[in-house]
Amino acid sequence: MVIENMHHSITYGKKALFCDLINEIKAFIKKYNKNIHCHEDKKRLLLIAEQIRDAEEKIGPCRAL
């Protein structure tokens, strides 16, 4: 997945943009997770959240919104 592979090319300037993207995705997941009732969609969101956590471990934590 894209998120999984992006950490290889992130430099200091790009990290801020990447963190903005991560924070936007986190906000989306937080907002819509409780409204999704389809098991497959919920599973996809959880997978994306897990990949975000993995990416943050590799590049360092991103500040919360």
N, C-alpha and C positions, 0 to 999 in steps of 0.2 A: 504494500500500500504506500501511497505517496508520503504520508506522515512518517512512516517507518524509515524511509530512505532519505528524507530531507536533512536529517541531522549531519550527514556527511559533508554537505556543502555550506553549512551555516558559518558565517563569520560574525564578528561583533555587530556590525551594522544590520546584517540580515536577521540576527537573533531577535531584534526588536520587532521586525515585521512578522517573523514566525510566531513570536509570543502573542502579537495582536491576533493573528489567525487562530491560535490555540484558545485564547480567551473568548473569541467570538463563538467558536465551536462549543466550548464549555457552557457559555451562556445559552446557546441554542438547546443543548442537551438538557440543561437544568430546567429551562422553560417548557420544553415539549415532552420530556420524559414521562411526566405524570399523566399526560393526555394521550399517550400512545397505548393502545390496548392490543394491537396485533403482536403476537409473540415474536414473529420474525423481525419486525421493525425494532422492537425493544432489544432483541438480541444484537442487531446491527449497531444500535446506539451504545450498548455496553462494550462491544468490540472496539468501536471508535474511541470511547473513553479510556479503555485499557491501552490503546496505542498512543493516546495523548500522554498518559502517565509514563509510558516507556520513553517517549520522545523527550519529555521533561527531565527524566533521569539522565538522559544522555547529554542534553544541552544545558542543564541547570534549570531551576524552577522559574516559571514565568509568574510575574505578579498578577494577582487576581484583579478583576475588573473593579 
